[in-house]
Amino acid sequence: MSAKAKAQALLELYSEQFPLGDREVRNEAFTAALRLYGESGDPRGKDEILGRFAGELAAIADAVLPQMDDGLATLGDQLYEVGIRLDDPDLARLALEKALAVHEAAGNPKGQADVICRLCTLDLSEEDGVDAASARRAVELYVAAGDDRGRVYALNLTARAARQQGAAEEARSALEEAVRIARECDYVDGEVSSLLGLATVAMADAADLEYAHSSLLAARELVPKLADESLGAAVLSMLADTELATGNPSTAEDYHRRAMDAGKGWTGSDALQRAALADIAAQQGRLDSAAREALEEVRLLEQQRRRIGNARNQARWYQDRRHHYVRALGLAAAAGDGPAALEIIESQRAQALAATLDGDPSALAAAGFDLDGKLVKLLRNISTFEDARSEPFKASGTMSAKAAAGWNAMTAEALEQDHAQLADLVGTALLRRAGKVESIETLRGKLGPVPHAMVYDIAWNGDLATVHAVWVPPLPGVPTVHEILLDAQQTRWIRSFADPKAVPALLDRPSHRWQAGLASLIPERLQAELVAQRGNVELVIVPAEEMWAVPFAGLTIGAVPLVELATVALAPSLAVAAIASTRKVRRVRKAIALLDPGLRGTSVERDTLARHFRLTEVPPVAGHLVSALQGRAKFDLGVVSAHGDHVRGLAHALRIGAESRLFAGLLLYCEVPLWWVMGACWSGGLDHEPGHEPIGLPTVALLRGARGVVGALHRVPDRATGRILANVYTGLAAGKTAPAALRAAQRDYLAETGGACRLIDWAPLVSIGAPGSR
């Protein structure tokens, strides 16, 4: 029996003993279950089971509250115990609010105060912070219960609320009272916490360094007596801050290193110390040390993030701390530390997606995703609205401008909630299946000996942007980091590519200034190598945010398009490209195709497919394709030639005919062939928001078995796309990989048209996933 299964069995034992069974057995079962969850290596499973358990307890509470049952106190305590152990703040809040209701009904002041304080700690991460009235109520309840230790804690929360409201004197008064009470009841941890609070008030609000220093020295004397060793680390860390403020960086550095020792490996404390050490080293001009300390900080932050079991909460956590990653990346760039910069950028990317991709695609059975039965309807609603959002509000529409704006805003908000719900479902499923994230060295080995890579991060500053670009040459070359400052025009081009309405002005012509203007995204040394090798370079490009929509193949270096100089593949992360490249290339024999007869150019595709492969063509209905990809027949190539839509996440779809749609959410149910080709507008788009797993048609295809996906970043013309894709199939039949076949087809098209074709005819077509090497 696995550790997780044992934990579940112990919780069942607990349920049997609740509320009238043996209390000792009950507590031992609960404690052992929590320990086993930790040993199982699946901390997310803890929230999954404990959340369900909390729901059962809440149902019991609803049943017994009207009866004022004698077991209310026990029930309230247990709801509290479950609530404080849940990592998911939303689940924790539900359990704790029910516990508060139970303790109020039972007339238990201490229970009420404990729950209120815990709810206040959850509020610390919210924008509004701690509710001062709630904290003061907790103080009063602890007084009524005669609990001095609890009163100290509640006074600290009251001070925190006062500080957030700018009431420094009120905060100091509450903390001084907390220090007095803690000394009277010999509560060392409470006294140290309160002294730390006093030092914080003195430094932040009154800039009274002397008072702060004296408070911290008093706290330092108590460190050997602490039960909570992390408080000792906090004392030493704040002493370091006062030393730094008074011009003693060496002493400050010593305190930070002692704080790490005192923290005994507590991740949160160590991350703070590493950040401070990086700042000190940077101020002293020791850039190499600063970059390495910042890298260690990022590694510790990632440990914290990976312990969060909910995809939405992970993304929220990352967004709150994004500035730490940006700062660390800036230090790595200043030090010229390419390997550190690469790891920092890569750590922000699609790690759950990559780790899941490294497993067996068949393990991602559709049932494992727990998708709601209303999925298709929800996906259709999202897709329909986003694909034609403005249509009902044109001048000829029946709604007034005011009513249209209000309806649009309301519906957009509802759709945002739907997107969040769907992305969370699949994102959390990925997290549960994700194995250990591999090291950069391992990933570079998997990428193979041939490809170069360009990995990007972008930080926006109004009309300007700073791009950090890491050039990863083939082994044994060492990554180099380049800081690229974009001017207002370059920034507008990148943002315009992310706006479907602005794209035609950039692509509906044979050439445009952005091609040379954005070539600065490629470092000069790599540009020189591309020109020197003229077509013999394989290049993986890992864009960032809006940069995903830039047609990199159209960039010109010395007036020569990148498509002439390199075989290019896009990837949402270096890890995704590396792991996809381990999927063995095989000869393409069997193909399956869904070709929408309403599109011009599909006849050319059909003829080429039938000539080169054993072709199974399914009727133009998404359900037929899904059924075929779930059947016994296995295919090497899959083709869907249909219109696409500019929609995000699981609602990203190919529109087949008037009614049928192949959603990314439905593709989760399929076994996707090695090469997956979607000759559709926007089929290669991704929601590439930092901290989120980039879910969309291309990444779902990779998850479900593809090595490479050919799609379009923007709207593309049917005829030109059909001609290019027909040549892609010819290349695949000749044994080329998808990136190599696409490049050859694009070059042939440029040659056939004498370079007079529009950029939109060829440049938006991209290969996503593994690089072009075998």
C-alpha positions, -999 to 999 in steps of 0.1 A, spaced: 0 0 0 14 34 -10 20 62 16 -9 82 1 -33 52 3 -23 47 39 -30 83 47 -64 81 31 -71 49 52 -61 67 83 -85 96 76 -113 70 72 -103 56 106 -105 92 119 -140 96 104 -151 64 122 -139 77 155 -155 112 151 -170 126 172 -177 101 199 -149 76 194 -115 74 211 -100 109 210 -64 97 213 -69 72 184 -85 100 164 -56 124 169 -29 98 162 -47 88 130 -49 124 118 -12 132 127 0 100 110 -20 108 79 -4 142 75 31 127 80 23 101 53 12 127 29 46 143 32 63 110 26 42 103 -4 60 130 -24 26 144 -34 19 173 -11 -9 184 -35 -27 152 -25 -30 166 10 -51 195 -1 -72 172 -24 -81 148 4 -81 173 33 -103 197 13 -129 169 8 -125 160 44 -132 196 55 -163 196 33 -176 165 51 -169 182 85 -187 213 73 -217 193 63 -217 177 98 -215 212 113 -245 224 93 -265 194 105 -257 198 142 -256 236 146 -293 239 150 -293 212 177 -265 228 198 -250 193 201 -225 187 229 -199 178 203 -197 213 189 -165 222 206 -148 191 193 -161 197 158 -149 233 159 -114 222 170 -112 197 142 -123 221 115 -97 245 128 -70 217 127 -79 209 91 -80 246 81 -45 254 94 -31 224 75 -45 232 41 -20 249 18 -48 262 -5 -59 295 10 -94 293 -5 -101 259 10 -85 269 43 -108 299 45 -139 278 40 -129 254 67 -120 282 92 -151 302 86 -172 271 94 -150 265 125 -157 301 136 -195 296 133 -192 264 153 -172 280 181 -196 310 182 -225 286 186 -207 267 213 -198 299 232 -161 291 231 -141 324 232 -106 308 228 -118 288 198 -132 319 182 -100 339 189 -78 311 174 -98 309 143 -100 347 138 -62 350 142 -57 323 116 -81 341 92 -61 373 98 -29 356 88 -46 345 56 -55 382 51 -18 392 52 -14 382 16 -45 401 4 -44 436 -9 -65 450 20 -44 432 46 -54 424 82 -88 436 93 -82 458 124 -116 452 139 -112 414 137 -77 416 153 -91 437 182 -120 413 186 -95 384 190 -77 404 217 -110 407 236 -119 371 232 -84 360 245 -89 382 275 -123 366 282 -107 331 278 -77 341 301 -52 331 274 -23 355 277 -2 339 249 -31 342 225 -35 378 235 2 385 226 -4 370 192 -36 390 186 -19 422 197 8 416 171 -19 413 145 -35 445 157 -2 462 154 2 449 118 -33 462 109 -24 496 124 9 498 105 -10 491 72 -33 520 80 -3 543 87 -10 545 125 25 540 138 18 551 174 -11 528 177 11 499 164 39 507 189 14 509 218 0 475 209 34 459 206 47 474 239 17 459 256 24 426 240 60 427 252 48 434 288 23 405 288 48 381 272 73 388 299 47 384 327 37 350 314 73 340 304 63 336 267 97 339 250 86 334 214 58 360 219 83 385 234 107 381 205 79 385 179 67 417 196 103 431 198 107 424 161 75 442 155 87 472 175 119 473 155 100 471 122 78 501 133 108 521 143 127 515 111 97 519 87 77 547 102 99 567 125 133 558 110 145 555 146 175 531 140 187 534 176 153 522 191 151 495 165 187 483 172 180 482 210 148 462 205 167 437 183 196 434 208 171 426 235 155 400 212 189 385 204 195 377 240 164 355 240 173 336 209 188 306 227 155 301 246 133 302 215 110 273 206 106 286 170 141 288 155 129 308 125 123 337 149 161 337 156 168 339 119 144 369 117 162 387 146 196 382 130 182 393 96 168 425 110 200 432 128 217 429 95 193 456 81 202 480 109 239 474 103 235 480 66 215 512 73 243 525 95 270 518 69 284 484 81 279 461 51 305 435 63 287 431 97 254 430 79 267 402 56 279 382 87 244 386 103 227 373 72 249 342 70 243 336 107 206 340 101 207 312 75 224 289 100 198 298 126 170 291 102 180 255 99 172 254 62 138 271 65 132 279 28 114 313 33 141 326 56 169 314 34 154 331 4 153 364 23 189 361 34 200 352 -2 182 383 -15 199 405 10 233 390 4 229 396 -33 221 433 -27 251 437 -4 274 421 -30 260 442 -58 265 474 -37 301 464 -32 306 457 -69 310 419 -64 287 412 -93 296 375 -97 287 369 -60 256 389 -64 244 369 -94 251 336 -76 233 346 -44 203 358 -65 203 325 -83 201 306 -50 173 329 -39 153 319 -71 160 282 -65 145 286 -30 115 306 -43 109 278 -68 109 252 -40 82 272 -22 61 276 -54 63 239 -63 48 230 -29 16 249 -37 -9 224 -51 -32 246 -70 -23 259 -105 -41 293 -100 -25 298 -66 10 290 -80 5 316 -107 -8 341 -82 22 334 -59 46 338 -88 30 372 -99 34 385 -64 71 377 -64 79 383 -101 101 413 -91 125 390 -73 130 370 -105 134 402 -126 160 416 -101 179 383 -100 180 382 -138 193 418 -139 221 408 -115 230 378 -137 231 400 -168 252 426 -150 277 399 -140 276 383 -175 266 350 -160 248 332 -188 242 299 -170 226 317 -140 205 339 -163 193 308 -182 183 290 -151 164 320 -137 145 325 -170 138 288 -174 125 285 -138 96 308 -146 85 287 -176 63 257 -183 78 233 -157 47 212 -150 41 210 -187 77 199 -193 78 174 -165 45 158 -176 57 157 -212 86 137 -200 63 109 -190 41 85 -209 14 103 -229 -9 74 -223 -7 81 -186 -26 113 -193 -59 95 -195 -88 119 -200 -105 107 -168 -75 119 -148 -82 155 -156 -115 156 -137 -131 178 -163 -167 188 -158 -193 172 -180 -204 207 -191 -169 212 -206 -179 214 -243 -207 238 -237 -185 261 -216 -157 259 -242 -182 268 -270 -196 298 -250 -161 312 -245 -149 306 -280 -181 320 -296 -180 352 -275 -143 358 -279 -142 351 -316 -170 376 -324 -170 398 -294 -176 431 -311 -203 419 -337 -234 426 -316 -222 461 -308 -216 475 -343 -236 506 -354 -262 484 -369 -268 465 -337 -299 468 -316 -282 476 -283 -274 512 -272 -237 520 -268 -241 522 -230 -260 489 -228 -235 472 -251 -205 484 -231 -221 472 -199 -231 438 -213 -196 434 -228 -179 442 -196 -201 418 -176 -197 390 -200 -160 395 -203 -157 392 -165 -177 360 -165 -155 346 -193 -124 355 -173 -138 334 -145 -145 305 -169 -109 308 -183 -95 307 -148 -117 277 -139 -106 257 -170 -70 266 -168 -69 257 -132 -85 223 -139 -59 213 -164 -30 232 -147 -36 214 -114 -39 181 -132 -5 188 -148 10 196 -114 -2 163 -100 15 144 -127 47 165 -129 78 147 -119 110 163 -107 121 193 -128 153 185 -144 185 205 -142 197 228 -170 226 205 -177 203 175 -182 180 195 -205 209 206 -226 220 171 -230 185 160 -241 184 189 -266 211 172 -285 245 183 -298 234 204 -327 208 232 -319 214 267 -307 187 282 -285 176 318 -277 157 321 -245 140 354 -237 125 374 -208 109 408 -213 102 435 -187 78 463 -197 84 499 -187 56 520 -203 65 526 -240 99 509 -235 110 474 -226 141 455 -215 147 421 -230 171 397 -214 182 372 -241 203 341 -233 221 325 -262 226 288 -256 251 274 -281 255 237 -286 276 218 -261 303 224 -249 295 260 -255 286 282 -225 254 303 -224 258 340 -227 233 366 -215 226 398 -233 206 428 -221 187 445 -250 169 478 -245 140 483 -269 129 517 -280 93 529 -283 90 517 -319 103 482 -312 80 479 -282 50 490 -303 59 463 -330 60 436 -304 27 447 -288 11 451 -323 19 414 -331 -1 404 -300 -31 424 -312 -50 407 -341 -64 440 -354 -29 455 -357 -12 425 -373 -23 431 -410 -5 464 -411 27 445 -403 23 415 -425 1 424 -455 31 434 -477 63 418 -490 85 435 -464 83 458 -434 107 478 -412 100 455 -382 120 427 -399 153 446 -395 141 466 -365 135 435 -343 166 417 -355 184 432 -325 167 405 -305 194 382 -319 228 390 -304 255 401 -329 277 372 -324 249 348 -332 240 369 -362 275 365 -374 274 328 -370 241 325 -388 254 345 -418 287 325 -418 269 291 -418 241 302 -441 214 276 -435 232 250 -414 221 263 -380 192 248 -361 177 274 -337 152 269 -309 135 302 -299 118 304 -265 99 338 -265 84 356 -236 49 370 -232 38 391 -263 70 380 -280 54 347 -288 34 363 -316 65 377 -334 72 358 -366 109 353 -360 114 335 -393 108 369 -410 135 388 -391 162 400 -415 199 399 -409 218 417 -435 186 419 -456 184 380 -455 153 365 -437 161 342 -408 142 314 -426 171 314 -451 197 312 -424 184 287 -399 158 260 -392 137 275 -365 114 259 -338 95 277 -311 90 264 -276 72 276 -245 103 266 -225 137 251 -231 126 221 -211 96 215 -234 119 216 -265 145 193 -249 120 167 -237 100 168 -270 132 161 -288 136 127 -271 104 114 -289 119 92 -315 116 103 -351 101 75 -373 92 72 -409 58 87 -417 36 60 -431 1 66 -419 -17 99 -419 -51 111 -407 -66 142 -420 -97 164 -415 -99 188 -444 -126 214 -444 -140 216 -480 -148 253 -474 -111 262 -475 -93 270 -507 -61 249 -509 -73 218 -492 -75 199 -525 -37 204 -529 -31 191 -494 -54 161 -499 -36 151 -532 -2 154 -516 -12 134 -485 -28 106 -506 3 104 -528 28 100 -500 10 82 -472 -17 57 -463 -44 83 -457 -74 81 -435 -97 111 -441 -124 118 -416 -156 138 -423 -153 175 -413 -168 170 -378 -146 173 -347 -162 143 -331 -151 120 -359 -115 131 -355 -116 127 -318 -130 92 -321 -104 82 -347 -76 94 -324 -90 74 -295 -93 42 -315 -69 13 -322 -54 28 -353 -21 47 -348 -10 75 -370 24 92 -376 9 124 -390 -22 143 -382 -36 172 -403 -65 195 -395 -71 221 -422 -98 244 -409 -103 280 -396 -89 288 -362 -98 313 -335 -79 338 -314 -90 324 -281 -70 314 -251 -65 282 -230 -86 251 -233 -112 270 -254 -86 275 -281 -102 258 -311 -102 250 -348 -136 258 -363 -147 230 -386 -176 241 -408 -204 261 -393 -210 242 -361 -182 218 -352 -151 228 -332 -120 210 -321 -111 225 -288 -78 221 -270 -100 207 -241 -112 179 -264 -77 172 -277 -68 162 -242 -88 131 -248 -68 120 -279 -36 102 -288 -19 128 -310 5 116 -338 42 124 -338 37 153 -362 6 175 -358 -2 200 -385 -29 227 -381 -32 249 -412 -54 274 -394 -54 310 -384 -40 315 -349 -36 278 -344 -1 283 -330 -11 310 -305 -6 305 -267 -16 324 -236 20 330 -225 14 348 -192 44 345 -169 38 320 -141 10 302 -159 13 269 -178 8 279 -215 -23 258 -223 -35 259 -259 -38 236 -290 0 234 -296 9 224 -260 -20 200 -256 -9 183 -288 26 180 -273 12 167 -240 -7 140 -259 22 126 -280 34 151 -306 71 158 -311 64 188 -333 33 210 -341 30 231 -372 6 260 -368 1 297 -375 6 326 -352 -18 349 -371 -45 349 -397 -32 332 -428 -45 329 -464 -60 296 -475 -43 292 -508 -8 301 -499 -10 280 -467 -23 250 -486 7 252 -511 32 255 -483 17 227 -462 16 204 -492 54 208 -495 57 202 -457 40 168 -463 65 160 -491 94 169 -468 80 147 -440 76 118 -465 113 123 -474 123 118 -438 127 154 -427 115 166 -393 86 191 -391 109 222 -385 131 212 -414 102 204 -437 85 237 -429 116 257 -436 122 240 -469 85 246 -479 87 283 -469 119 288 -489 105 271 -519 74 293 -518 96 324 -516 117 312 -545 86 304 -566 71 338 -560 103 356 -565 101 371 -530 71 392 -541 46 374 -518 33 391 -487 48 383 -453 14 370 -442 15 343 -469 44 325 -452 60 341 -421 32 333 -395 37 295 -401 58 281 -373 69 247 -359 65 243 -321 82 217 -299 114 199 -307 142 214 -328 149 202 -364 176 177 -356 169 140 -355 
